[in-house]
């Protein structure tokens, strides 16, 4: 076995012998220029830059920003406009269907209204909010009516999670 201190001394000496010349070579290489600059090309570039700066600059036409970038084809635009005028849009209040409850032989819906932070349990024909009433309740969905328009809300099916090896 060799002495551990002697090993450390040899390793340090080896590091200095290998790394020292490499560090010196990199330092010298960084001082050597890669290419001599051509003063004629530099003067020509400055001259071209001066000529470009003395050319008159045209003012920006701001009317160009008012032009539409894309227009919908007239056929599609006409049908879209006719469709929106034919059936007015009715905005249903924001609500969530929480559960369907069996009450004897009938079903009742548990609805959450986040705008007023209230849970309402209602059956067929019962009002839920301003102008909103329950028109149908089934085991997995509820249909609400608002201003002559109906909207169906279905219960979200829970995701099942399987643990273990698939087989």
C-alpha positions, 0 to 999 in steps of 0.5 A, spaced: 500 500 500 502 506 498 501 512 503 495 516 502 498 523 502 503 521 497 497 519 492 494 526 493 501 529 492 502 525 485 495 527 483 496 534 484 502 534 480 499 530 475 493 535 475 498 541 474 502 538 469 496 536 464 491 543 466 497 548 466 499 547 459 492 547 457 490 553 461 496 557 458 494 555 451 487 557 451 489 564 454 494 565 448 489 563 443 484 568 446 489 574 444 490 572 437 486 575 432 481 571 428 481 576 422 484 582 420 479 588 419 479 591 412 478 598 413 476 599 406 469 595 407 468 598 414 468 605 411 464 603 405 459 600 410 459 607 414 458 611 407 452 607 405 449 608 412 449 615 411 446 615 405 440 611 407 439 616 413 439 622 409 433 619 404 426 622 406 422 618 410 415 617 408 409 618 413 405 612 416 398 612 413 394 611 419 388 609 414 391 602 413 389 600 420 382 601 419 381 596 413 378 589 415 383 584 415 378 578 414 371 579 412 366 573 412 363 571 405 357 574 404 353 568 403 355 565 410 354 572 413 347 573 411 345 566 413 348 567 420 344 574 421 338 570 419 339 565 424 340 570 430 334 574 428 330 568 427 331 565 434 333 570 440 338 567 445 336 566 452 341 566 457 340 561 463 342 563 470 348 559 472 347 553 476 349 546 477 345 540 478 348 537 484 343 531 485 337 527 483 333 525 489 327 520 489 321 522 493 316 517 493 315 515 486 317 522 484 324 525 483 326 532 485 332 536 483 338 539 487 340 545 484 346 550 486 345 557 484 352 560 485 350 567 484 346 567 490 350 561 493 343 557 495 341 550 494 334 549 491 331 542 491 325 542 486 320 538 483 316 538 476 312 545 476 316 548 482 320 555 481 327 555 481 329 562 480 326 568 477 322 566 471 326 559 471 322 553 473 323 545 473 319 542 467 321 535 467 326 530 472 328 524 471 333 519 474 339 522 471 337 529 468 333 535 469 330 540 464 329 547 466 324 552 462 326 559 462 322 564 458 319 559 453 326 555 452 328 549 455 335 546 457 337 539 460 342 538 465 345 531 466 348 528 472 356 527 471 358 520 472 363 519 477 370 517 474 372 510 477 379 509 479 382 502 478 388 500 483 392 495 482 395 491 476 390 491 469 389 484 467 
